[in-house]
């Protein structure tokens, strides 16, 4: 019968085969170990959120990438019968865009059930209707960690150290963490002469600098209503060097307004507090860093390596987000590592340890061995080995069974024959050396 339809998954989404899963689990285990060593606790949230939860948090470009879930059955039919159908009529739910907004909802909705200073981590998939590219997918996992309930520099530095600790334990040494502050960036935007109503547009355009270059940013700002002279002034200011060492703070002699000066002082405090620990040698101040999401309010971070366009992750302080849900202002800061980006770079660099998908032992049998006996041998071996597989067609020639064990990547084969069973032994062959030996085997189920 001729097949119908493509066997490929949707664009930007993937099937994961056993070798893929092993690599993903290897990274996730290290992420969990490091995050938990810093006192972060795991949570999970639903894949689907109310659109009222998601909308108004990411900015126009982010919201344009939201996957909306259509109404079902009668509700959808009634909406489609309307003469003027809007998106709101068709959908009130969406797939989560990130893990930060759901966290804000959780913190606001579970006050009293979580610690006052809540240190949470979350490793789950998110979805964005983005254009797929290297390390960029429409379904991907984020590895988030956040501290809510405190606005101190210590919290900022804890998330920086924890994220850096993960990268170091995975084997990264050449990463850099770009550091900026939203209030400092806003101060520069005002100093460049960009009006208040275009500040967010300027942030979004500047956030694309790594992707589209200076001319691209100038063109983007022009499309958003910023004059060429003002746009050039902003890029000039953002390209200046920062002196955030010692008692004074300045940007190449530029005078800042009060909020910009306070933001620059906060950067100095972060650098000072982070002077020892995993992040210490990787932090650098970069005034072009913008982080396009609308909910950031303070220090912002982004981590990158030389051989990847884009970042391995990022984050920052978002002191106003939780209050949108709970009415009470709750400070918060977080960092998110992109699992897919980590995997892409680690694969290209050959950073993974040997991760075999094959079993420790494949149990092979001669045709005259009852299936019940083969099963009994396999069950006894599972008390000693992590992975024991049973060849499902023992009527095949022994050579075929052993060749299949090689294909699987098994370390050993255990050969079950009635003559050996009558003597209380099993034949064991090491596939890497070819060495063959006998094990004693007791019918009550033990082998040694």
Buried (B, 14 or more C-beta within 10 A) or exposed (E): EEEEEEEEEEEBBBEEEEEBEBBBEBBBEBBBEBBBEBEBBEBEBEBBBEBEBBBEBBBEBBBEBBBBBEBEEEEBEEBEEEEEEEEEBBBBBBBBBBBBBBBBBBBBEEBEEBEEEBBBBBBBBBBBEEEEEEBBBBBBBBBBBBBBBBBBBEBBBBBBBBBBBBBBBBEBEEBBBBBBBBBBBBBBBBBBEBEEEBBBBBBBBBBBBBEEEBEEBBBBBBEBEBEEEBBBBBBEBBEBEBBBEEEEBBBEEEEBBEBBBBBBBBBBBBBEBBEEBBBBEBBEBBBBBBBBBBBBBBBBBBBBBEEBEBBBBBBBBBBBBBBBBBEEEBBBBBBBBBBBBBBBBBEEEEBBEEEBEBBBBBBBBBEEBEEEBBEBBBEBBEEEBEBBBBBEEBEBEBEEBBEBBEEBEBBBBBBBBEEBBEEEBBBBBEBEEEEEEEBEBEEEEEBE
